[in-house]
Protein backbone atom coordinates (compact mmCIF):
# COMPACT_ATOMS: atom_id res chain seq x y z
CA UNK A 1 0.00 0.00 0.00
CA UNK A 2 1.15 3.49 -0.83
CA UNK A 3 0.57 6.45 1.50
CA UNK A 4 0.95 10.15 0.76
CA UNK A 5 2.01 12.33 3.67
CA UNK A 6 1.55 15.92 2.48
CA UNK A 7 2.16 18.84 4.81
CA UNK A 8 2.51 22.57 5.17
CA UNK A 9 5.05 23.94 7.60
CA UNK A 10 6.23 27.41 8.52
CA UNK A 11 9.35 26.72 10.57
CA UNK A 12 9.96 22.97 10.30
CA UNK A 13 8.13 21.37 13.24
CA UNK A 14 5.36 19.91 11.07
CA UNK A 15 8.00 18.68 8.64
CA UNK A 16 9.73 16.73 11.42
CA UNK A 17 6.40 15.19 12.45
CA UNK A 18 5.58 14.23 8.85
CA UNK A 19 9.02 12.65 8.42
CA UNK A 20 8.60 10.61 11.62
CA UNK A 21 5.14 9.42 10.56
CA UNK A 22 6.56 8.47 7.17
CA UNK A 23 9.39 6.49 8.78
CA UNK A 24 7.02 4.61 11.08
CA UNK A 25 4.72 3.67 8.18
CA UNK A 26 7.72 2.67 6.07
CA UNK A 27 9.05 0.49 8.89
CA UNK A 28 5.60 -1.15 9.01
CA UNK A 29 5.95 -2.17 5.37
CA UNK A 30 4.03 0.63 3.67
CA UNK A 31 5.40 2.72 0.82
CA UNK A 32 5.38 6.41 1.72
CA UNK A 33 5.92 9.71 -0.04
CA UNK A 34 6.48 12.63 2.32
CA UNK A 35 5.81 15.88 0.44
CA UNK A 36 6.31 19.49 1.53
CA UNK A 37 3.43 21.20 -0.28
CA UNK A 38 5.20 24.56 -0.28
CA UNK A 39 8.45 23.48 -1.89
CA UNK A 40 7.38 20.69 -4.24
CA UNK A 41 7.22 21.55 -7.94
CA UNK A 42 4.70 18.81 -8.77
CA UNK A 43 1.65 18.61 -6.54
CA UNK A 44 0.97 14.93 -5.77
CA UNK A 45 -1.87 13.09 -7.50
CA UNK A 46 -3.95 11.70 -4.64
CA UNK A 47 -5.43 9.06 -6.96
CA UNK A 48 -2.01 7.36 -7.03
CA UNK A 49 -2.23 6.53 -3.30
CA UNK A 50 -4.13 4.09 -1.10
CA UNK A 51 -4.12 6.43 1.90
CA UNK A 52 -3.46 10.06 2.66
CA UNK A 53 -2.20 12.01 5.64
CA UNK A 54 -2.28 15.81 5.53
CA UNK A 55 -0.55 17.88 8.18
CA UNK A 56 -0.30 21.56 8.98
CA UNK A 57 1.15 23.86 11.53
CA UNK A 58 -1.25 26.26 13.20
CA UNK A 59 -0.14 29.82 13.81
CA UNK A 60 -2.42 32.44 15.31
CA UNK A 61 -5.35 30.08 14.70
CA UNK A 62 -4.64 29.51 11.02
CA UNK A 63 -3.68 26.49 8.92
CA UNK A 64 -0.81 26.86 6.47
CA UNK A 65 -2.26 28.05 3.17
CA UNK A 66 -0.77 25.17 1.18
CA UNK A 67 -2.22 22.42 3.39
CA UNK A 68 -5.69 23.97 3.51
CA UNK A 69 -5.63 24.58 -0.25
CA UNK A 70 -4.49 21.00 -0.91
CA UNK A 71 -7.42 19.61 1.10
CA UNK A 72 -9.85 21.97 -0.60
CA UNK A 73 -8.66 21.19 -4.13
CA UNK A 74 -8.62 17.43 -3.55
CA UNK A 75 -11.64 16.93 -1.28
CA UNK A 76 -13.64 15.27 -4.04
CA UNK A 77 -10.74 12.89 -4.74
CA UNK A 78 -10.77 11.53 -1.20
CA UNK A 79 -13.51 9.11 -2.26
CA UNK A 80 -13.17 7.15 0.97
CA UNK A 81 -12.45 9.77 3.60
CA UNK A 82 -11.88 7.02 6.18
CA UNK A 83 -8.48 6.57 4.48
CA UNK A 84 -7.69 10.25 5.10
CA UNK A 85 -5.90 11.34 8.26
CA UNK A 86 -5.23 14.89 9.40
CA UNK A 87 -2.73 16.14 11.94
CA UNK A 88 -1.86 19.54 13.33
CA UNK A 89 1.09 20.91 15.21
CA UNK A 90 0.21 23.82 17.47
CA UNK A 91 0.92 25.34 20.84
CA UNK A 92 -2.62 24.74 22.05
CA UNK A 93 -2.13 20.96 21.82
CA UNK A 94 0.58 20.64 24.48
CA UNK A 95 -1.82 18.99 26.97
CA UNK A 96 -4.66 16.47 26.59
CA UNK A 97 -7.20 19.25 27.18
CA UNK A 98 -5.39 21.46 24.68
CA UNK A 99 -5.39 18.66 22.10
CA UNK A 100 -9.17 18.36 22.44
CA UNK A 101 -9.52 22.13 22.01
CA UNK A 102 -7.24 22.15 18.95
CA UNK A 103 -9.24 19.35 17.34
CA UNK A 104 -12.52 21.14 18.06
CA UNK A 105 -11.29 24.56 16.92
CA UNK A 106 -9.00 23.75 13.99
CA UNK A 107 -9.74 20.29 12.60
CA UNK A 108 -13.45 19.54 12.94
CA UNK A 109 -14.73 22.77 11.31
CA UNK A 110 -12.47 22.22 8.30
CA UNK A 111 -13.43 18.56 7.90
CA UNK A 112 -17.10 19.47 8.15
CA UNK A 113 -16.83 22.27 5.59
CA UNK A 114 -15.04 19.95 3.14
CA UNK A 115 -17.39 17.01 3.76
CA UNK A 116 -14.60 14.83 5.17
CA UNK A 117 -16.11 13.97 8.56
CA UNK A 118 -14.95 10.34 8.41
CA UNK A 119 -11.26 11.26 8.42
CA UNK A 120 -9.01 10.28 11.30
CA UNK A 121 -7.28 13.18 13.04
CA UNK A 122 -5.08 14.28 15.90
CA UNK A 123 -3.36 17.39 17.22
CA UNK A 124 0.22 17.52 18.46
CA UNK A 125 2.09 20.11 20.50
CA UNK A 126 4.40 22.62 18.91
CA UNK A 127 8.10 23.40 18.82
CA UNK A 128 9.51 26.84 19.50
CA UNK A 129 12.98 27.99 18.50
CA UNK A 130 14.02 31.29 20.04
CA UNK A 131 17.69 31.00 19.10
CA UNK A 132 19.40 33.56 16.86
CA UNK A 133 19.60 31.04 14.01
CA UNK A 134 15.83 30.44 14.06
CA UNK A 135 13.72 31.25 10.99
CA UNK A 136 11.07 32.76 13.28
CA UNK A 137 10.82 36.55 13.08
CA UNK A 138 11.67 38.68 16.11
CA UNK A 139 8.10 39.98 16.54
CA UNK A 140 6.61 36.48 16.65
CA UNK A 141 9.42 35.29 18.95
CA UNK A 142 8.58 38.08 21.38
CA UNK A 143 4.86 37.25 21.38
CA UNK A 144 5.44 33.51 21.81
CA UNK A 145 8.06 33.93 24.53
CA UNK A 146 5.65 36.09 26.51
CA UNK A 147 2.79 33.60 26.09
CA UNK A 148 4.96 30.65 27.12
CA UNK A 149 6.38 32.50 30.12
CA UNK A 150 2.82 33.35 31.22
CA UNK A 151 2.13 29.59 31.10
CA UNK A 152 5.12 29.03 33.39
CA UNK A 153 7.44 27.67 30.68
CA UNK A 154 11.16 28.38 31.07
CA UNK A 155 12.24 29.72 27.68
CA UNK A 156 15.88 30.33 28.62
CA UNK A 157 17.05 27.17 26.84
CA UNK A 158 16.07 28.77 23.52
CA UNK A 159 14.28 25.71 22.16
CA UNK A 160 11.01 24.41 23.58
CA UNK A 161 9.68 21.10 22.24
CA UNK A 162 6.11 20.40 23.32
CA UNK A 163 5.50 17.57 20.85
CA UNK A 164 4.63 14.20 22.38
CA UNK A 165 6.58 11.80 20.15
CA UNK A 166 4.86 8.79 21.73
CA UNK A 167 1.49 10.23 20.74
CA UNK A 168 2.76 10.89 17.21
CA UNK A 169 4.09 7.34 16.90
CA UNK A 170 0.76 5.91 18.14
CA UNK A 171 -1.12 8.00 15.57
CA UNK A 172 1.11 6.68 12.77
CA UNK A 173 0.97 3.05 13.93
CA UNK A 174 -2.81 3.14 14.35
CA UNK A 175 -3.22 4.57 10.86
CA UNK A 176 -0.86 1.98 9.35
CA UNK A 177 -2.68 -0.86 11.11
CA UNK A 178 -6.01 0.50 9.89
CA UNK A 179 -4.83 0.51 6.26
CA UNK A 180 -3.39 -2.99 6.58
CA UNK A 181 -6.71 -4.27 7.96
CA UNK A 182 -8.51 -2.85 4.94
CA UNK A 183 -6.15 -4.77 2.68
CA UNK A 184 -7.11 -8.16 4.18
N, C-alpha and C positions, 0 to 999 in steps of 0.2 A: 504494500500500500504506500501511496505517495502523499505526503502532507506538505502543504504550503504554510509557512510561518511568515506572515507579512506584518511589518510594524512601522510605526512612525515614532521617531525619538527626537528630542531637542538637544540633550546633552550626553546621551549614551547609556543611561540606566536601562531604558526599555530594550535597547540593543543587547545588552548583557543578559537580560532575562530571556529574550527571544533565542539567543545563542544557546543558553543553558537548556531551554525547552527542546530545541532542535537536537542537541546532543543526547538528551535523555531518550527522545523518540528514536533517534538513530541507534542508540545502544539497545533499544528494545526490538530492533529489526525492521523499523520503518524507514523508508526513504524520505529525506526532508530537504526542502529548499528554504533557507532563511533569507528573506529579502527586505532590505531597507527601502521602503517605498519612496523616500526622498531622493536617494542617490542612484537608484536603478534606472537604466536607460529604457529597458523594456519592462512594462508593467506585466506581471504574471497573468497567464490565462487560467482562471480558476477551474475551467472545465478539464484541465489536464491533471487535476488532483482528486484524490479520494477523500481528503479532509482538509480543513482550513482553520488556521489560528490567526487571528488579527489582534495586534497589540498596539497600545498607544500610551504615551505619557500624558498626564493631565497637569496643566499649569493654569493657575487662576481659574479653575473650573472648566477648562476647555481641552478637548481632544486635539491631537495634532491634526492639521488640515489634511495631510496625505492619508492618514488612516481612516478618518471619517469619510473622505471622498472615495476611497477604495471600497469601503462598505456600501456607500450609497450607489456607486456605479455598478457594483456587482451583486446587489441584493437579489435580483431576479435570477442570478446564476446559482445562488446557493439553494438549489432545488430541494435539498434535504437539510434544513437548517439545524437538525440535530448533529450533523457532522461539522458544524461551525462552532468554534470556541473563541471567546473574547477575553483579553486580559488588559488590565490597566496597571500603571505604576504611578502612584501619587502619594503625597504626604498624608492625606486623610487616612489612608489604609494601613497605618502603622500598628493599629490594634484591631482585635476582632470586631469591636464596635465600629471603629473607623472603616473597616473593610465593608461591613454591612451598609454603612452610610454611602461609601463610594459606589457600591453596586447600585443602590437605590437612586443616587443622584446622577451618576455618569453613565452607567451601562443600561439599566432597564429602560429609561426613556428613549435611548437611541435604538435599542432592539425593537421596542414597540413601534416607533415611527417607521422603521424599515421593514416591519413585518417578520422579524426574525426571533420571535419569542422563544422558540425551542432551542436556541443556542445555549451552549454551556458557557459559563463565565466566572471570572474571579478578579479580585483586586489585590494588588501587592503594594507594600510600602515603597517609599522613594529613596533616592540616594542624593545627597547634597555634597557638592564639592566647593568649598570656600577658599581653596588655595589660589595662589596667584596664577598658576598655570591653567586654571579652570576656564571652560568656554562660557561660563555663566557671567552675564554682565554685572557690573558693580551695583547698579540699582536693585536688581533682583536679589543679589547676594545679601544686600542690606535688609531688604524686606524679609527674606527667609530666615536670616540669622535672628532677627528680632522675634519672629513667630516661634522659632524653635526654642529660643531662650525663655520666652514666656511659658512654653510647655515644660520648662525645666531641663532642657537638653543642653549638655555641655558642648559647645561648638568650637572649643579651643583646638581640638585635634585637626580641624580643617575639613575633614571628610566624615560625613555622617551617613551610615548605611542602615536604613530601616526596612530593607527587604528581608523577608523571611524565606530563606532558600529552601527550607524543608517544605514550606507551603507551596512554593513554586514547583519543586520536584514532584510533590503529590499531585498537583494540577496536571502536569505533563504525563505522569504515569497513568493517572485515571483516564485521561483522554486517549492515550495509546491503547490501554486495555479495552476501552469502549470501541475503538475502531477495529481492533483485532476480533472482538466478539461479533461484530457485524459481518466480518469476513467468513465466519464459520458456517 
